[in-house]
């Protein structure tokens, strides 16, 4: 069953067209990894799906309903949750306060404070620590946990491993694999192609605002994705 549908979506930053005629769907229970170089349009695409950025054209449907004009807070209540690049936690509040605040604006469901702490055990001893005093990995876990507290049907994760130490990345991905195994529907922006291939059901590569490669992750090689990532496929076509 298609949970998210994106049709001919366009998004701009002033005169800059960041997303150009993008169309794709995400099935319930699927993990879609979105890869591409800086400036490819990945973050803008996620923000537009979440309602944080207004589209210039196109259509977004969620769970069979057109949400193109629906504001971000209302999309959150229908089940779309975004973990933004940079986490954007309330630094002066504790981990527990960040998590419980999100619960007040979401839907009822499986995810509770206890369930989040079970999924992210590294937060158990930091529950009463201020978010601004956490390590990068702990902040990322808190940001993902905060999104889960809204009980989303779709989890949008922007740059999960960006700026984290390798040991922190491994800890976050260990918990992320648990979410995937549990059937959480995820669209994941990831710079690390190897990580993306290891967790995703499907891979989609963007270049200059367009989708230039997509397919089933287990049927794609790292070389194929790398070539698309750097635009080498297009360069070869233009030179032939």
C-alpha positions as CSV (number, residue, x, y, z in Angstrom):
1,X,0.0,0.0,0.0
2,X,1.4,3.4,-1.0
3,X,1.6,5.6,2.1
4,X,3.3,8.7,0.5
5,X,2.9,9.9,-3.0
6,X,4.9,12.7,-4.6
7,X,3.9,13.9,-8.0
8,X,5.9,16.4,-10.2
9,X,7.0,18.3,-7.1
10,X,8.9,21.6,-7.4
11,X,10.3,23.7,-4.7
12,X,12.3,26.9,-4.7
13,X,14.4,29.2,-2.6
14,X,13.8,32.5,-4.2
15,X,15.0,32.2,-7.8
16,X,16.8,29.0,-7.1
17,X,14.9,25.8,-8.1
18,X,15.9,23.3,-5.5
19,X,13.5,20.4,-6.4
20,X,12.6,19.9,-10.1
21,X,9.6,17.7,-11.1
22,X,10.2,15.0,-8.6
23,X,7.8,12.0,-8.5
24,X,8.0,8.9,-6.3
25,X,6.0,6.8,-3.9
26,X,6.8,5.2,-0.5
27,X,5.0,2.0,0.6
28,X,4.0,1.4,4.2
29,X,6.9,-0.4,6.0
30,X,9.5,0.6,3.4
31,X,12.8,2.4,4.0
32,X,13.7,4.8,1.3
33,X,17.3,6.1,1.4
34,X,17.7,9.5,-0.4
35,X,21.3,10.2,-1.4
36,X,23.1,12.9,-3.3
37,X,25.8,15.5,-2.9
38,X,25.3,18.8,-1.0
39,X,22.9,21.0,-2.8
40,X,21.1,18.2,-4.6
41,X,17.8,19.2,-3.1
42,X,17.4,16.4,-0.5
43,X,16.7,18.5,2.6
44,X,14.3,20.8,0.7
45,X,12.4,17.7,-0.5
46,X,12.1,16.4,3.0
47,X,11.0,19.8,4.4
48,X,8.4,20.1,1.6
49,X,7.0,16.7,2.4
50,X,6.8,17.6,6.1
51,X,5.1,21.0,5.3
52,X,8.0,23.1,6.5
53,X,8.6,24.4,3.0
54,X,5.9,25.5,0.5
55,X,6.0,23.8,-2.9
56,X,6.0,25.8,-6.1
57,X,4.1,23.1,-8.0
58,X,3.1,19.5,-7.8
59,X,1.1,17.3,-5.4
60,X,1.8,15.5,-2.1
61,X,-0.6,12.8,-0.9
62,X,-0.4,10.9,2.4
63,X,-2.4,7.9,3.3
64,X,-4.7,8.6,0.4
65,X,-5.3,12.3,1.2
66,X,-4.0,15.3,-0.6
67,X,-1.9,17.2,1.9
68,X,-0.1,19.6,-0.5
69,X,-1.7,22.7,1.2
70,X,-1.8,21.2,4.7
71,X,0.3,23.1,7.2
72,X,3.2,21.3,9.0
73,X,1.5,21.1,12.4
74,X,-1.5,19.4,10.8
75,X,0.7,17.0,8.8
76,X,2.3,16.0,12.1
77,X,-1.1,15.1,13.5
78,X,-1.8,12.9,10.5
79,X,1.4,11.0,11.0
80,X,4.3,12.8,9.2
81,X,7.3,13.5,11.5
82,X,10.6,15.2,10.5
83,X,13.9,14.9,12.2
84,X,15.7,17.9,10.8
85,X,19.3,18.4,9.9
86,X,21.0,19.7,13.0
87,X,18.5,18.1,15.4
88,X,17.1,21.5,16.6
89,X,16.4,20.3,20.1
90,X,15.3,22.7,22.9
91,X,18.8,23.0,24.4
92,X,17.8,24.3,27.8
93,X,15.2,21.5,28.4
94,X,16.0,18.0,29.6
95,X,15.8,14.9,27.3
96,X,12.7,13.9,29.1
97,X,11.1,17.4,28.6
98,X,12.0,17.3,24.9
99,X,10.4,13.9,24.5
100,X,7.2,14.6,26.5
101,X,6.6,18.0,24.7
102,X,6.5,16.2,21.4
103,X,3.9,13.7,22.7
104,X,1.5,16.5,23.4
105,X,1.3,17.4,19.7
106,X,1.2,14.0,18.1
107,X,-1.1,11.0,17.8
108,X,-1.9,8.3,20.3
109,X,-0.1,5.0,19.7
110,X,2.7,2.6,20.6
111,X,5.4,5.1,21.2
112,X,5.7,6.3,24.8
113,X,8.6,7.5,26.9
114,X,9.3,3.9,27.9
115,X,9.2,2.6,24.3
116,X,11.6,5.3,23.2
117,X,14.1,4.6,26.0
118,X,13.9,0.9,25.1
119,X,14.7,1.7,21.4
120,X,17.5,4.1,22.4
121,X,19.0,2.7,25.6
122,X,21.9,5.3,25.5
123,X,19.3,7.9,26.6
124,X,18.3,6.1,29.8
125,X,21.1,7.6,31.9
126,X,20.7,11.0,30.3
127,X,17.0,11.5,30.8
128,X,17.3,14.4,33.2
129,X,20.3,16.0,31.4
130,X,19.8,19.2,29.4
131,X,19.8,18.5,25.6
132,X,22.5,21.2,25.1
133,X,24.9,19.2,27.2
134,X,24.5,15.9,25.3
135,X,27.0,14.4,22.9
136,X,26.2,14.5,19.1
137,X,25.0,10.9,19.2
138,X,22.9,11.5,22.2
139,X,21.3,14.5,20.6
140,X,20.5,12.6,17.5
141,X,18.9,9.8,19.5
142,X,16.9,12.4,21.3
143,X,15.8,14.0,18.1
144,X,14.7,10.7,16.6
145,X,13.0,9.8,19.9
146,X,11.2,13.1,20.0
147,X,9.8,12.4,16.5
148,X,8.7,8.9,17.5
149,X,6.8,10.3,20.5
150,X,4.4,11.8,18.0
151,X,3.6,8.3,16.8
152,X,4.3,8.9,13.2
153,X,3.2,6.7,10.2
154,X,6.1,8.2,8.3
155,X,9.5,9.2,9.8
156,X,11.6,11.6,7.8
157,X,15.3,11.6,8.9
158,X,17.6,14.2,7.5
159,X,21.4,13.5,7.7
160,X,21.4,11.0,10.5
161,X,25.1,10.5,10.7
162,X,26.3,14.0,9.8
163,X,28.9,15.3,12.2
164,X,28.9,12.3,14.5
165,X,31.8,10.2,15.6
166,X,31.9,6.7,14.1
167,X,31.0,5.1,17.4
168,X,28.0,7.4,17.8
169,X,26.9,6.6,14.2
170,X,27.0,2.9,14.9
171,X,24.9,3.4,18.1
172,X,22.2,5.4,16.3
173,X,22.1,3.0,13.4
174,X,21.8,0.0,15.8
175,X,18.6,1.6,17.1
176,X,17.5,2.6,13.6
177,X,17.7,-1.0,12.4
178,X,15.3,-1.9,15.3
179,X,12.8,0.6,14.0
180,X,13.1,-0.7,10.5
181,X,12.7,-4.3,11.7
182,X,9.6,-3.2,13.6
183,X,8.0,-1.9,10.4
184,X,8.4,1.8,10.7
185,X,8.1,3.6,7.4
186,X,11.2,5.8,6.8
187,X,12.6,8.2,4.3
188,X,16.2,8.7,5.2
189,X,18.7,11.3,3.9
190,X,22.2,9.9,4.2
191,X,25.6,11.0,2.9
192,X,27.2,7.6,3.6
193,X,26.3,5.4,0.6
194,X,27.4,2.3,2.4
195,X,25.1,3.0,5.4
196,X,22.3,3.8,3.0
197,X,22.6,0.6,1.1
198,X,22.9,-1.5,4.3
199,X,19.5,-0.3,5.8
200,X,17.3,0.7,2.8
201,X,14.7,-1.2,1.0
202,X,15.1,1.3,-1.9
203,X,17.6,3.9,-3.0
204,X,16.9,7.2,-4.7
205,X,19.7,9.5,-5.9
206,X,19.2,13.2,-6.6
207,X,21.4,15.5,-8.6
208,X,20.6,19.2,-9.1
209,X,17.0,18.8,-7.8
210,X,16.1,15.8,-10.0
211,X,15.9,12.1,-9.4
212,X,18.6,10.5,-11.6
213,X,18.7,7.0,-10.2
214,X,16.3,4.8,-8.2
215,X,15.9,1.1,-7.5
216,X,15.8,-1.7,-5.1
217,X,18.8,-1.4,-2.7
218,X,19.8,-5.1,-2.8
219,X,19.9,-4.9,-6.7
220,X,22.2,-1.9,-6.8
221,X,25.9,-1.7,-6.4
222,X,27.9,0.9,-4.5
223,X,29.6,1.8,-7.9
224,X,26.2,2.5,-9.5
225,X,25.1,4.8,-6.7
226,X,28.4,6.6,-6.5
227,X,28.4,7.4,-10.2
228,X,24.9,8.8,-9.9
229,X,25.9,10.7,-6.8
230,X,28.6,12.6,-8.6
231,X,26.8,12.9,-11.9
232,X,29.3,10.6,-13.7
233,X,26.5,8.9,-15.7
234,X,25.4,12.1,-17.2
235,X,29.0,13.2,-18.0
236,X,29.5,9.9,-19.9
237,X,26.3,10.4,-21.9
238,X,27.2,14.0,-22.8
239,X,30.7,12.9,-23.9
240,X,29.5,10.0,-26.1
